[in-house]
Amino acid sequence: MRGTVEDKVLAQLSGVPVILHSLRAFLDSASVAEVVFVCRDSVQEAAIKALIEKYFPKIGLSVKFARGGAERQDSVLNGLRAVSDKSGLAFIHDGARPMVGAENIARLAGTALRDGAAVLAARAVDTIKRLPKGKKNLSKCRLADLERGRLWAMQTPQVFRAAEILDAYEHVKKNSIKITDDVAAAASLGIRVSIVENFSPNPKITVPEDIALAEYLMSRGSPKSGRVQEQRKEQQ
């Protein structure tokens, strides 16, 4: 059985914590003026603050912190409430996806400015089947076919007008709607999104094997973004 990574965003990846790779990509993209870190507890918050002071002492943008909730959607809502400027765009990103790349962030920003909302996604490459509703036993299943050409794997960042996605998450909370990503929250208020296709690996760090994979991919030069170690030298 594969284990899990105890703290995905603070796990070491190519010599530095995962979260710093994500932060580096956003800084390189020049697309954001403020970063809100949603932390699970005060220990994680203190650790991230110390890392920023060490690696990005001249970060050049506003940094805020919010506390995580019981579910992902609660954490996102807390983060959105902490955003200072609700008139701009909000990038919602899973810090455990360290390979997003500055180029993808810039593409998302351009699309969201034009269309109002944008999501990074990859075309489904596997054949995906659907279990009957309510079935938990995996024996002798009657599986439903899904048209692979219409399926997309949602990734992050997912980008929206800040005020609109905040309203959507408030609506989700008020009506006790269960969702698994930000596009679903937006859909609850009829907000349409544009897909920005990702052609580069963007794995989510969940198990130790994911770290090994990400390190291998980074060693091959993917994605195209600055390295955290170089930024540290430049700012010291």
MOKA-V337960 format. One line per field, one symbol per residue. phi: phi as a letter, one per 30 degrees, with the letter a starting at -180 (. if undefined). psi: psi as a letter, one per 40 degrees, with the letter a starting at -180 (. if undefined). burial: 1 if it has 16 or more other C-alpha atoms within 10 Angstrom, else 0. Layout:
phi=???
psi=???
burial=???
//
This chain:
phi=.ddcdebddcddbhjbdeeddddedddddhcbcbbccccdadddddddedddddcbdbdiadbbbbcdcdbeddddedddddddcddcccccbdddcdcdidddddddddddddcjabbdabddccdccbddeidcdcdhdcccdbdedccbddbbdbbbdeddddedddddddchdcbcadedddddcidcbcdcdcccdbdcdbbedddddddddddcicddadcdddddddcc
psi=hiiihdhdeeihhfeiiddddddddddddfeieihhhhididdddddddddddddgdfdeihhiiihiadiddddddddddehdheeaihhhiheegefdhdddddddddddddediihhiiiheihhihiihehdheifihhiihhdeehhhhaiihhihdddddddddddddefhhieiddddddeeehiihhhhheihfihhdiddddddddddddefhagiiiddddddde.
burial=00001001111011011111111111111011001111100000100100110011000000001111100011111111111001001111111111111111111110110001111111000000000000000000000000000010011111111111111111110000000011111100001011111100111111000110011011000110101100000000
//
